[in-house]
Amino acid sequence: TATPTPSESIQVTSVTIAYYDDPRTEFGVTIGGSPTPVTAKVYPVDVEAEVNWSVKEGGEDIISISIDDDGTCEVEGIGNGSAVLVAECGGVSAECTVYSG
């Protein structure tokens, strides 16, 4: 009998942060405004891996993030300045500068 070979797992090749479905490297939010939804686009699209969202050190006083059940990251401005939002999946990450004011 033939021994089945394990299938290769699909590796993430790129991650992009999208602001209203538009790939971005920066966007702005208003302090006290409504949360701004951003999503991570992972390629290839059939990868089944969780996206981990974070704010780079030093940005926690500028923006606040929360993650919805569908994986959308909600960004709120809480201080004046800029912060770096990070989306990581499968060892690949994307960064986006968020301006808050």
C-alpha positions as CSV (number, residue, x, y, z in Angstrom):
1,T,0.0,0.0,0.0
2,A,1.1,3.5,-0.8
3,T,2.0,5.8,2.1
4,P,0.2,9.1,1.8
5,T,2.5,12.1,1.7
6,P,1.5,15.0,3.9
7,S,0.1,18.0,2.0
8,E,2.3,21.1,2.1
9,S,0.8,23.9,4.2
10,I,0.2,27.1,2.2
11,Q,2.6,29.9,3.3
12,V,1.5,33.5,3.6
13,T,3.4,35.6,1.0
14,S,2.1,39.1,1.8
15,V,-0.2,41.0,4.1
16,T,-1.8,44.4,3.3
17,I,-3.8,46.7,5.5
18,A,-6.9,48.1,3.8
19,Y,-8.8,51.2,4.8
20,Y,-12.3,51.0,3.4
21,D,-11.1,48.2,1.1
22,D,-8.3,50.5,-0.3
23,P,-4.8,49.2,0.5
24,R,-3.0,51.9,2.5
25,T,0.3,52.7,4.3
26,E,-1.3,55.6,6.1
27,F,-4.7,57.1,7.1
28,G,-6.2,59.5,9.6
29,V,-8.7,59.3,12.5
30,T,-10.4,61.9,14.6
31,I,-10.0,61.9,18.4
32,G,-13.4,61.0,19.8
33,G,-14.7,60.1,16.4
34,S,-16.4,56.9,15.3
35,P,-14.1,53.9,15.1
36,T,-12.5,53.4,11.7
37,P,-12.7,49.8,10.4
38,V,-9.5,48.4,8.7
39,T,-9.0,44.9,7.4
40,A,-6.0,42.8,6.5
41,K,-5.7,41.3,3.1
42,V,-3.7,38.1,3.2
43,Y,-2.2,36.4,0.1
44,P,-2.6,33.8,-1.0
45,V,-6.3,34.2,-0.2
46,D,-6.8,30.6,0.7
47,V,-4.5,30.7,3.7
48,E,-6.4,29.9,6.9
49,A,-4.4,31.8,9.5
50,E,-5.4,34.3,12.1
51,V,-4.4,37.9,11.7
52,N,-2.8,39.5,14.8
53,W,-3.3,43.2,15.2
54,S,-1.1,45.4,17.4
55,V,0.1,49.0,17.9
56,K,3.8,49.5,17.8
57,E,5.3,50.6,21.1
58,G,4.8,54.3,21.8
59,G,1.5,54.5,19.9
60,E,-0.8,53.2,22.6
61,D,-1.5,56.8,23.8
62,I,-2.4,57.9,20.2
63,I,-4.8,55.1,19.0
64,S,-6.8,52.4,20.5
65,I,-7.7,49.2,18.6
66,S,-10.4,46.5,19.1
67,I,-10.9,43.4,17.0
68,D,-14.4,42.4,15.7
69,D,-15.5,38.7,15.5
70,D,-14.9,38.8,11.7
71,G,-11.3,40.0,12.2
72,T,-11.9,43.6,11.3
73,C,-9.7,46.0,13.4
74,E,-11.5,49.1,14.7
75,V,-9.2,52.0,15.2
76,E,-10.0,55.0,17.4
77,G,-8.1,58.2,17.9
78,I,-7.3,58.9,21.6
79,G,-4.4,61.3,21.4
80,N,-2.7,63.8,19.0
81,G,0.1,62.4,16.9
82,S,0.9,59.4,14.8
83,A,1.1,55.6,15.6
84,V,2.0,52.5,13.7
85,L,-0.7,49.9,13.3
86,V,0.6,46.3,12.6
87,A,-1.2,43.3,11.0
88,E,0.8,40.0,11.2
89,C,-0.2,36.7,9.8
90,G,2.0,33.6,9.2
91,G,5.2,35.4,10.0
92,V,4.5,38.2,7.5
93,S,3.4,41.7,8.6
94,A,2.2,45.0,7.2
95,E,2.5,48.4,8.8
96,C,0.3,51.4,8.5
97,T,0.8,54.9,10.0
98,V,-2.3,56.3,11.6
99,Y,-2.5,60.0,12.2
100,S,-4.8,61.1,15.0
101,G,-6.0,64.6,15.8
